[in-house]
Amino acid sequence: MSRTLYIRHVPDEVAERLEKLASRAGVPLSTFALQELSETARRADNAELLGALPSSAIEPATILEALRQSRVER
């Protein structure tokens, strides 16, 4: 079953930007907004998924340094 959502008090600049993005995507604004809301809802579980991963003994600074080195080597 699906629901209808009404969003009030959308600032003009936000609505205009969404309209432009929908136009570029070649879809109606309502379709574009639904796609964006669906994607946001899907990502909402990411924090929980990441929290369930086992801990790593690698320090963040070590990872960052490895990234910097790999970028320098390119």
Backbone as ProteinMPNN parsed JSONL, in Angstrom:
{"seq_chain_A": "MSRTLYIRHVPDEVAERLEKLASRAGVPLSTFALQELSETARRADNAELLGALPSSAIEPATILEALRQSRVER", "coords_chain_A": {"N_chain_A": [[0.848, -1.169, 0.0], [0.513, 2.239, -0.694], [1.233, 5.622, 0.344], [0.124, 9.033, 0.493], [2.042, 11.903, 0.589], [2.291, 15.178, 1.804], [4.155, 18.053, 1.493], [4.873, 20.825, 3.221], [5.702, 24.347, 3.31], [8.015, 24.541, 1.721], [10.932, 26.052, 0.781], [11.184, 28.559, -1.774], [13.548, 28.552, -3.356], [14.471, 25.951, -2.986], [12.386, 24.424, -4.076], [12.5, 25.339, -6.727], [15.028, 24.444, -7.487], [14.688, 21.664, -7.267], [12.748, 21.317, -9.236], [14.234, 21.967, -11.528], [16.151, 19.908, -11.464], [14.489, 17.686, -11.771], [13.488, 18.204, -14.31], [15.83, 18.029, -15.853], [16.308, 15.326, -15.489], [14.223, 14.355, -16.873], [11.745, 13.689, -15.833], [8.598, 13.928, -14.061], [8.159, 16.315, -11.364], [7.074, 15.147, -9.021], [7.744, 12.44, -9.355], [10.522, 12.59, -9.39], [10.982, 13.606, -6.801], [9.991, 11.467, -5.284], [11.84, 9.47, -5.99], [14.177, 10.565, -4.866], [13.473, 10.673, -2.13], [13.102, 7.935, -1.664], [15.699, 6.977, -2.044], [17.014, 8.293, 0.055], [15.699, 7.141, 2.242], [16.555, 4.517, 1.924], [19.28, 4.754, 2.47], [19.193, 5.296, 5.153], [19.544, 3.089, 6.733], [22.233, 2.606, 6.638], [23.997, 3.503, 8.704], [23.362, 1.775, 10.796], [24.071, -0.664, 9.625], [26.831, -0.274, 9.273], [27.575, -0.039, 11.936], [27.251, -2.638, 12.767], [29.361, -3.993, 11.723], [32.433, -5.794, 12.245], [34.945, -4.646, 14.537], [37.971, -2.976, 13.631], [41.448, -3.244, 14.069], [42.995, -1.346, 12.986], [44.225, 1.888, 12.967], [42.568, 4.971, 12.307], [44.259, 7.028, 11.383], [46.335, 5.628, 10.18], [45.059, 4.502, 7.987], [44.333, 6.84, 6.603], [46.871, 7.847, 5.999], [47.826, 5.844, 4.273], [46.045, 6.219, 2.162], [46.792, 8.812, 1.359], [49.413, 8.295, 0.499], [48.947, 6.529, -1.645], [47.718, 8.224, -3.406], [49.737, 10.025, -3.96], [51.485, 8.413, -5.309], [50.233, 8.041, -7.715]], "CA_chain_A": [[0.0, 0.0, 0.0], [1.297, 3.474, -0.714], [0.637, 6.778, 1.016], [0.331, 10.339, -0.11], [2.691, 12.847, 1.49], [2.245, 16.591, 1.433], [5.269, 18.755, 2.119], [4.551, 22.255, 3.315], [6.737, 25.329, 3.638], [9.231, 24.304, 0.946], [11.437, 27.343, 0.299], [11.132, 28.72, -3.226], [14.805, 28.149, -4.005], [14.543, 24.488, -2.952], [11.416, 23.942, -5.06], [13.017, 25.644, -8.062], [16.16, 23.544, -7.757], [14.125, 20.332, -7.5], [12.095, 21.352, -10.553], [15.298, 21.913, -12.537], [16.728, 18.565, -11.453], [13.49, 16.785, -12.356], [13.456, 18.489, -15.738], [17.045, 17.434, -16.425], [16.148, 13.869, -15.458], [13.134, 14.025, -17.779], [10.631, 13.099, -15.088], [7.819, 14.922, -13.307], [8.691, 16.653, -10.05], [6.647, 14.159, -8.023], [8.55, 11.231, -9.566], [11.881, 12.896, -8.942], [10.962, 13.703, -5.337], [9.835, 10.113, -4.756], [13.133, 8.795, -6.156], [15.108, 11.106, -3.873], [13.039, 10.216, -0.808], [13.376, 6.498, -1.593], [17.151, 6.817, -1.864], [17.328, 8.734, 1.414], [15.195, 6.111, 3.16], [17.422, 3.345, 1.793], [20.55, 5.037, 3.148], [18.984, 5.447, 6.59], [20.029, 1.876, 7.396], [23.687, 2.488, 6.512], [24.673, 3.655, 9.999], [23.148, 0.532, 11.529], [24.894, -1.686, 8.983], [28.232, -0.011, 9.61], [27.757, -0.34, 13.352], [27.265, -4.089, 12.957], [30.618, -4.55, 11.222], [33.422, -6.023, 13.309], [35.943, -3.586, 14.716], [39.285, -3.183, 13.046], [42.519, -2.737, 14.92], [43.737, -0.341, 12.222], [43.923, 3.254, 13.372], [42.163, 5.826, 11.18], [45.415, 7.771, 10.864], [47.066, 4.708, 9.309], [44.284, 4.411, 6.754], [44.475, 8.113, 5.91], [48.231, 7.933, 5.46], [47.886, 4.938, 3.123], [45.344, 6.902, 1.071], [47.651, 9.908, 0.875], [50.542, 7.702, -0.235], [48.482, 5.978, -2.929], [47.43, 9.364, -4.284], [51.024, 10.592, -4.368], [52.093, 7.456, -6.255], [49.549, 8.095, -9.022]], "C_chain_A": [[0.898, 1.238, 0.0], [0.504, 4.592, -0.038], [0.893, 8.035, 0.204], [0.943, 11.249, 0.943], [2.529, 14.25, 0.931], [3.371, 17.278, 2.183], [4.972, 20.242, 2.066], [5.805, 23.076, 3.587], [8.077, 25.03, 2.951], [9.708, 25.655, 0.435], [11.454, 27.393, -1.235], [12.395, 28.218, -3.905], [14.972, 26.631, -4.008], [13.605, 23.91, -4.006], [11.924, 24.178, -6.481], [14.155, 24.712, -8.438], [15.661, 22.125, -8.043], [13.44, 20.256, -8.858], [13.126, 21.267, -11.672], [15.9, 20.516, -12.623], [15.772, 17.553, -12.077], [13.435, 16.968, -13.869], [14.656, 17.873, -16.44], [16.947, 15.922, -16.493], [15.02, 13.408, -16.371], [11.955, 13.35, -17.107], [9.843, 14.204, -14.402], [8.434, 15.155, -11.923], [8.313, 15.61, -9.007], [7.44, 12.864, -8.143], [9.96, 11.44, -9.061], [11.952, 12.931, -7.416], [10.827, 12.326, -4.711], [11.132, 9.325, -4.871], [14.131, 9.257, -5.094], [14.749, 10.65, -2.46], [13.313, 8.726, -0.621], [14.849, 6.238, -1.345], [17.572, 7.219, -0.451], [16.88, 7.692, 2.43], [16.065, 4.867, 3.114], [18.732, 3.541, 2.552], [20.405, 5.13, 4.66], [19.506, 4.247, 7.364], [21.552, 1.762, 7.377], [24.405, 2.587, 7.851], [24.539, 2.378, 10.823], [24.007, -0.593, 10.953], [26.366, -1.51, 9.317], [28.523, -0.339, 11.061], [27.835, -1.824, 13.629], [28.546, -4.736, 12.45], [31.598, -4.778, 12.376], [34.427, -4.878, 13.36], [37.252, -3.977, 14.056], [40.329, -2.577, 13.96], [43.339, -1.658, 14.215], [43.273, 1.042, 12.657], [43.519, 4.078, 12.142], [43.335, 6.599, 10.568], [46.238, 6.912, 9.909], [46.374, 4.588, 7.96], [44.438, 5.688, 5.933], [45.85, 8.271, 5.29], [48.387, 7.031, 4.241], [47.175, 5.554, 1.925], [46.184, 8.025, 0.483], [48.791, 9.361, 0.029], [50.094, 7.178, -1.598], [48.186, 7.094, -3.917], [48.716, 10.001, -4.795], [51.656, 9.711, -5.439], [51.431, 7.482, -7.619], [50.208, 9.069, -9.88]], "O_chain_A": [[1.944, 1.245, 0.65], [-0.714, 4.514, 0.125], [1.772, 8.076, -0.657], [0.428, 11.357, 2.055], [2.622, 14.466, -0.277], [3.514, 17.094, 3.392], [4.838, 20.83, 0.993], [6.827, 22.556, 4.035], [9.14, 25.242, 3.534], [8.969, 26.34, -0.273], [11.707, 26.387, -1.897], [12.319, 27.529, -4.923], [15.555, 26.08, -4.941], [13.988, 23.005, -4.749], [11.791, 23.307, -7.34], [14.236, 24.247, -9.575], [16.156, 21.462, -8.955], [13.54, 19.243, -9.551], [12.909, 20.567, -12.661], [16.132, 19.999, -13.716], [16.195, 16.668, -12.822], [13.346, 15.993, -14.615], [14.515, 17.263, -17.5], [17.439, 15.302, -17.435], [14.87, 12.212, -16.62], [11.252, 12.544, -17.718], [10.366, 15.297, -14.185], [9.137, 14.297, -11.389], [9.15, 15.227, -8.19], [7.774, 12.252, -7.128], [10.527, 10.579, -8.389], [12.862, 12.36, -6.814], [11.481, 12.039, -3.708], [11.491, 8.59, -3.952], [14.839, 8.445, -4.499], [15.63, 10.283, -1.683], [13.714, 8.302, 0.463], [15.21, 5.384, -0.535], [18.4, 6.548, 0.165], [17.609, 7.395, 3.378], [16.293, 4.228, 4.141], [19.233, 2.619, 3.195], [21.401, 5.049, 5.378], [19.871, 4.376, 8.532], [22.105, 0.891, 8.049], [25.337, 1.822, 8.103], [25.494, 1.95, 11.472], [24.596, -1.377, 11.696], [27.064, -2.48, 9.611], [29.591, -0.859, 11.384], [28.426, -2.234, 14.628], [28.791, -5.912, 12.721], [31.589, -4.041, 13.362], [34.712, -4.233, 12.351], [37.588, -5.155, 13.943], [40.113, -1.521, 14.554], [44.279, -1.117, 14.797], [42.075, 1.324, 12.706], [44.076, 3.893, 11.06], [43.38, 6.794, 9.354], [46.781, 7.424, 8.93], [47.027, 4.573, 6.916], [44.647, 5.634, 4.721], [45.977, 8.775, 4.174], [49.026, 7.428, 3.266], [47.646, 5.429, 0.795], [46.278, 8.173, -0.736], [49.099, 9.902, -1.033], [50.791, 7.366, -2.595], [48.379, 6.932, -5.122], [48.775, 10.462, -5.935], [52.29, 10.212, -6.368], [52.009, 6.995, -8.591], [49.791, 9.268, -11.021]]}, "name": "protein", "num_of_chains": 1, "seq": "MSRTLYIRHVPDEVAERLEKLASRAGVPLSTFALQELSETARRADNAELLGALPSSAIEPATILEALRQSRVER"}
